């Protein structure tokens, strides 16, 4: 189990920009007057932003050496995310195996959970990635003194 190191507070700007950039026309995400009339009383953060954020938080531990993302499965959103919430995450390795078609990579499946500052789970998903084996990833140029 990896406790991912960085939390992130979601701002109104994050929510509005992401919603509009992805052409999501639901006013629950960007019209504060409209959202105030819903049972939530305020805008909901676009759920695909939450998916992207929590995936990004996991990169350091799970997919820094990714060859390819293979998929997200069983995405669940048990509680809403609101502007001003701080999101944290963790991932549990469920399965790993050698790639049958590529000798330099393996396939890893994780269960990732995102939770807010109150410890409430806001998203869970399984993610499968193809990652380079140790020493097989492309080299990153380094500055030498």
C-alpha positions as CSV (number, residue, x, y, z in Angstrom):
1,X,0.0,0.0,0.0
2,X,1.4,3.4,-1.0
3,X,0.3,6.6,0.8
4,X,0.8,9.1,-2.0
5,X,2.8,12.1,-0.6
6,X,0.9,15.1,-2.0
7,X,-2.5,16.4,-1.2
8,X,-4.2,19.1,-3.3
9,X,-6.8,21.7,-2.5
10,X,-9.3,22.1,-5.3
11,X,-10.1,25.7,-6.2
12,X,-13.1,27.2,-8.0
13,X,-10.8,28.1,-10.9
14,X,-9.7,24.4,-11.2
15,X,-13.3,23.3,-11.3
16,X,-14.5,25.9,-13.8
17,X,-11.6,25.6,-16.2
18,X,-11.5,21.9,-16.2
19,X,-15.3,21.7,-16.8
20,X,-15.3,24.2,-19.6
21,X,-12.1,22.9,-21.2
22,X,-13.7,19.4,-21.4
23,X,-17.0,20.9,-22.8
24,X,-19.0,19.6,-19.9
25,X,-22.1,21.8,-20.0
26,X,-23.7,20.8,-16.7
27,X,-24.2,24.1,-14.7
28,X,-23.8,22.2,-11.4
29,X,-20.0,22.7,-11.9
30,X,-19.7,26.3,-13.0
31,X,-22.9,28.2,-12.2
32,X,-22.9,29.0,-8.5
33,X,-26.5,30.4,-8.6
34,X,-27.8,27.2,-10.2
35,X,-25.8,25.0,-7.8
36,X,-27.1,26.9,-4.8
37,X,-30.6,25.6,-5.7
38,X,-29.6,21.9,-5.6
39,X,-29.5,19.6,-2.6
40,X,-25.7,20.3,-2.4
41,X,-26.2,24.0,-2.1
42,X,-22.9,24.7,-3.9
43,X,-21.0,23.6,-7.0
44,X,-19.8,20.0,-7.3
45,X,-16.3,19.4,-8.6
46,X,-16.3,17.8,-12.0
47,X,-15.9,14.0,-11.3
48,X,-13.4,13.6,-14.2
49,X,-11.2,16.3,-12.6
50,X,-11.2,14.1,-9.4
51,X,-10.3,11.1,-11.5
52,X,-7.4,13.0,-13.2
53,X,-6.2,14.5,-9.9
54,X,-6.1,11.2,-8.0
55,X,-4.5,9.5,-10.9
56,X,-1.8,12.2,-11.0
57,X,-1.2,11.9,-7.3
58,X,-0.4,8.2,-7.7
59,X,2.2,8.7,-10.5
60,X,5.2,9.1,-8.2
61,X,4.6,5.7,-6.6
62,X,2.8,3.7,-9.3
63,X,3.5,4.9,-12.9
64,X,6.6,7.1,-12.9
65,X,8.1,4.6,-15.3
66,X,4.9,4.0,-17.3
67,X,5.1,2.5,-20.8
68,X,1.4,2.8,-21.2
69,X,-1.9,3.1,-19.3
70,X,-4.0,0.1,-20.1
71,X,-7.2,1.2,-18.4
72,X,-9.3,2.4,-15.5
73,X,-12.0,0.0,-14.2
74,X,-14.7,0.1,-11.6
75,X,-14.6,3.9,-11.0
76,X,-16.8,4.7,-8.1
77,X,-17.7,8.2,-6.6
78,X,-19.2,7.5,-3.2
79,X,-19.1,11.1,-1.9
80,X,-19.0,14.5,-3.7
81,X,-16.0,16.7,-3.9
82,X,-16.6,20.5,-3.4
83,X,-14.5,23.5,-4.2
84,X,-12.1,24.0,-1.3
85,X,-11.8,20.3,-0.4
86,X,-8.3,18.9,-0.1
87,X,-7.8,15.5,-1.8
88,X,-5.3,12.9,-0.7
89,X,-4.9,9.4,-2.1
90,X,-3.4,5.9,-1.6
91,X,-3.0,2.9,-3.9
92,X,-2.8,-0.8,-3.1
93,X,-1.1,-3.2,-5.5
94,X,-3.6,-5.9,-6.4
95,X,-1.7,-7.8,-9.1
96,X,1.6,-7.8,-11.0
97,X,2.8,-10.0,-13.8
98,X,5.3,-10.2,-16.6
99,X,4.1,-8.9,-20.0
100,X,3.7,-11.8,-22.4
101,X,4.4,-9.6,-25.5
102,X,7.1,-7.2,-24.2
103,X,10.1,-8.5,-22.3
104,X,11.1,-5.1,-20.9
105,X,7.8,-4.3,-19.1
106,X,5.4,-5.7,-16.5
107,X,1.7,-5.2,-15.9
108,X,0.5,-3.9,-12.6
109,X,-3.0,-3.4,-11.3
110,X,-3.7,-1.2,-8.3
111,X,-6.8,-0.1,-6.4
112,X,-6.5,3.6,-5.8
113,X,-8.7,5.6,-3.3
114,X,-9.0,9.4,-3.1
115,X,-10.3,10.9,0.1
116,X,-10.9,14.4,1.4
117,X,-9.6,16.3,4.4
118,X,-12.3,14.6,6.6
119,X,-11.1,11.1,5.6
120,X,-14.2,10.5,3.5
121,X,-13.6,8.4,0.3
122,X,-14.5,10.5,-2.7
123,X,-13.3,8.1,-5.5
124,X,-12.0,4.6,-5.9
125,X,-10.9,2.9,-9.1
126,X,-8.7,0.0,-10.4
127,X,-6.0,1.1,-12.7
128,X,-3.8,-1.2,-14.9
129,X,-0.5,0.1,-16.2
130,X,2.3,-1.4,-18.2
131,X,5.6,-0.3,-16.6
132,X,9.2,-0.6,-17.5
133,X,11.2,-3.1,-15.5
134,X,14.1,-1.7,-13.4
135,X,16.8,-0.4,-15.7
136,X,14.7,-0.7,-18.9
137,X,13.1,2.8,-18.9
138,X,14.3,5.4,-21.4
139,X,17.2,7.4,-19.9
140,X,16.6,10.9,-18.7
141,X,19.4,13.2,-19.5
142,X,21.3,14.3,-16.4
143,X,23.5,17.4,-16.0
144,X,27.0,16.4,-15.1
145,X,29.3,18.7,-13.2
